[in-house]
Amino acid sequence: MKIIFSFFLIVMNISLKSGEVNSWECNKYDGAKIYGEDGEFLGTLGPSWKTDSIFNSSSSYSSTWSTTSIFNDSSKYGNTYSSTSVFNDSASNPPKIFSENGFEGYLSIGPSWNSERFSPYDFKYTCDWE
């Protein structure tokens, strides 16, 4: 019984540390800047009405054609194979998130066990930034 309980505690500890955005954290990330590993500005996190938001459909930072958009699947920040891409779950250098408090983590779809990586879709839907 002690072994099962210990295993349960370990699994719960790992799952609680996964990078996930909670609704009460949205204000903390609103306006946070996103930078590629080369220092390239890639937009901001925040509601779709903000000019530089990666969720603003009129912004170059949310386009499918801009080289500085994470949603351009031909760019090094948006494809599935680049070491600097948000959408490569094993990327070694995904874009970094900086808020007023400094470095917050990485914008990346995975791996889910890494508590420093946050999916752009978590921000979009948890914070209702569509």
Secondary structure, 3 states (H helix, E strand, C coil): CHHHHHHHHHHHHHHHCCCCCCHHHHHHHCCCEEECCCCCEEEECCCCCCCCECCCCCCHHHCCCCCCCCCCCCCCCCCCCCCCCCCCCCCCCCCEEEECCEEEEEECCCCCCCCCEECHHHHHHHCCCC
